[in-house]
Amino acid sequence: MKPTSASQLGAFLRVRRAQLDPQECGLPATDSARRVTGLRREEVAALAAISVDYYTRLEQGRVRASAPVLATLVQALRLDDDQQRYLYELAGRTDDRPRRRRAPQRLRPAMRRLLDQLAHTPALVLGKRLDILAWNQAAAALYTDFAAIPAARRNYLRLLFTDPAMRALDLDWEHDARDAVAALRLEAAADAEDPELARLVGELAVRDADFRTWWAEHRVSSAAYGTKHYRHPLVGDLTLDCDTWVGPDGSGQRLIVLTAEPGSPSHDALSILASWTAEAATADTEVNR
């Protein structure tokens, strides 16, 4: 890359980060006054999942950006198509620019049928990056109203770290959160150039110190079963077996099912919760007629 291009790339990065609103990028609001307009260097670096030193050298024109780094910067800096093309041209990597966007994740019909048939058992389908693709009524009653969350923000790991209600529900939050981070780490190894994954990691690294620490540990896990201990605000303590089945089509979609031992207090509590949910759904239908 020519020196002039390197300096222009650095100038573009500085200008672009100054144009962005921190809260619109998913960064937490702070009471202290910001000394710079837009994002700080360390915030861009965190959103792009790269080191602050590396990003600083990019802005100073002292290092050439790799294709994976450019892909994460596109997401972190929220570049449109024209800005993305300009970034790759300045970096001297026009041949590395993605030619098309990744296909959106689509729920497998078989998964949908399984969810519908598990009417009284909490179940949900996770896709890439632990995105929540679908759920049944019982899962919404157990966890949260997933439908009220914008689809682009509907991610199991994000909710686990950023939703106070999800944290309060899970009596083993630290254990379960670390396992979820380890599962995402394993997925990242298989698709290291996924810009959406880099954006998720960057967002959580900025917002949560525990996530930063556990992500840096490089622990991986593909655990397919375990026990969850929850304290639900309506039905109290629950001990649930959590089992995962991976779809056979290579899509990476996973069906998560939570069950309780028949005759146990947790089984009775799940039945009560399912009954209340069904009654509420019926009442809503009557009101909307």
Buried (B, 14 or more C-beta within 10 A) or exposed (E): BEEEBBBBBBEBBBEBBEEBEBEEBBBEEEEEEEEEEBBBBEBBBBBBBBEBEBBBBBBEBEBBBBBBBBBBBBBBBBBEEEBBEBBBBBBBBEEBBBEEEEEEBEBBEEBBEBBEEBEBBBBBBBBBBBBBBBBBBBBBBBBBEBEEBEEEEBBBBBBBBBBEEBBEBBBBBEEBBBBBBBBBBEBBEEEEBBBBBBBBBBBBBBBBEBBBEBBEEEBBBEEEEBEBBBEBEEBEEBBBBBBBBBBEEEBBBBBBBBBBEEEEBBBEBBEEBBEEBBEEEEEEEEEEE
